[in-house]
Amino acid sequence: MLLGEVVSSFRDGRETRVVCALCELNALARGWLRDGQPDPPPAPRELREGLIARLRKPREERRAAAATRRSEPKHTVGVVRLTGEELVVAERARDREAERAQAAAHAVASSLEIFNGSAYRRTIHGIARTLGGPRVSVIPLGGTRPDVVITIGWDISWYQYRVDAEADPTVRLEGRGDDVMELGARWRSWNARLDEAGAIVLA
């Protein structure tokens, strides 16, 4: 401050600031209050909803959403028109899928006939006399000449065989274990059973 300069007192919170006449605008811009000026009124508090109102709100919102859905027009499914080329591609894909399904069904039927005619059938039948009826899955692996994996499991033992009609031998033991849960979920898709004669048949 210069000697004899006119000053004013401002309040910055609880502190008092001495400000020259040239800096008063700067002090006001900073939010300082001129000494003797009353404090501004507090900002109004936002009223909070009561507990009952807050509990009712979700129910009212659900009702409003349901009413909106009821008032919306029902949409109809449009007809997709394919070009000639797209139709040919779709038909070929459908034919390939049908061929694969037919090949898999043929492979399953052939593998069951081969397995039931093998010595492994007598082995499994003998174990079933001791441990009871097993759970059985017959899973084709796919491909042009799909192999079939036959899994036979009890709670304390399991056997897995691979059947290939064009291989030699046609049936071979792929693995065995003590806990059926060791097997992957794919092999535990139980879709067959052992009949009274010990032959595997589809469920």
Summary of the structure (lengths in Angstrom):
residues: 203
radius of gyration: 41.8
end to end distance: 102.5
largest distance: 121.9
contacts: 452
relative contact order: 0.09
helix: 41%
strand: 22%
